[in-house]
Amino acid sequence: MSWWGKVVGGTFGFMMGGPLGAVLGAALGNYFDGGLDGLSLDDSLGLGATERVQSVFFTTTFALMGYVAKSDGKVTIDEIAMAERVMDQMRLNPQQRTVAINLFNEGKKPDFPIHEVLAQFKRESFRRRNLIQIFLEIIVATAFADGRLDAREKTLIEGIARDLGYSKPEFDALISRLSGQAHFADSESSKDKIKASYELLGVSPKCSEAELKKAYRRQMNQHHPDKLVAKGLPEEMIDIATEKTQAIKAAYDLIKEQR
């Protein structure tokens, strides 16, 4: 857990400042009772360094979860439960959990600099498209936490995706796949589960075997846990990526069996 060790070990300077540095600084300020004045600086991790990207991903994820949860005026029990589920999947220790909660609360603030934060996140992610995608998937799951994605939430998340370089067709395809994943997990009838399987893989039921296999391989490659960690996904989030690859494989196997 090297990125976390650097954060709490006093080498706060590698967070590079900017809006994300301010957000994490506020969260850590609430964690360190004495504030941040005593922390030393470490500027050795430049743009694109794995530890730096990991801390950026952690910071942006929990802050944006708070921002999205608050977007409709109130934070629901389901949205809080979703944030806690992510924390549980990450097996955060008490210190990390405290900072994650503080970041969530920072995102809820009315003056949260959403566009500036997203611009820095995109820059810090250093063209890691798959990393940005799984970030969006976690944020969409927050909006889906109450079982639906209303028009206001969809517009809000579409704006987030646009700031991160997604076109509307790309965003709509992402939403369709995530909706398929949710329905795949919840469906009880085989007919509904098959339909959700195609949505999850992003293909039509009329697709060829070659198209099906290509979609499956693409999705598995995009969500491969080891590849994502190498690109800057915090190691604590490996279970989230693993769960997604398991769902993708289960959907593919179901379609193959049905065919």
C-alpha positions, 0 to 999 in steps of 0.5 A: 500500500505504498501510495497510502503510506506516502500520504499518511507518512508525511510526504504529502507534497507528491499530491501536486496541489491543484483542486485535487490536492486541496480536496485531499488536504481538507480530508487529511486535515480532518484526519490529522488533528494537528493539521498539515503544517508538520508534513514534509514534502516529496516532489519525486513522483512526477505526472503519471507515476503509479503511486501518484495516479493511485492517490488521485484515483482514490481521492477523485472516486470518493469525492465524486461519489459524494458529489453525485449522491448530493446532486438531487438535493439529498443523500439517500440511505442507498447512496451511503450504502453504495459508498460503504460497499466500495469501502468494504470491497477495498477492505479499508483500514479505519484510517483509510475509511476516515479519509474516504468518508471525509472525501465523500463529505468534501464532494457534497459541499455546494462549492465543490469545484467539479469541472476543475477536479475532473480536468485535473483527474483527466490530466493526472490519469495520463491517457489511461482510458481504461482507468477512466472507464472504471472510474466512471463505472463506479460513479454510475453505480452510485447513481444506480444505487437506489435502483434507477437513474433519473433524468437529472442524474443521467444529465449530471453523469453525462456531463462528467463523462463529457469532461473526461473525453467521452462522446454521447454515443460512448456514454450511452453505450457505457450506460447500456452495459452497466444497466445490463450488468445490474439487470444480469445480477438481479434477473431471475428469469432466464429470458431476462438474464440472457437479454441482460447478458447481451447488454452487458457485453454491448452487443446485439442478440443477432451478433455473429460468433466472431462479434460476440467473442471480440466484445467479450475479449475487449471487455475482459481486457478493459477490466483485467484487474492486474492491468488496471492496477498497473495503470494506477488503480489502487490495489485496494480496488482490485476486488471491484475489477475482479467482480466485473470480470466475473460478471462479464465471463458469466454473461459470455458463458450464458450466451454461449450455452444458450446458443 
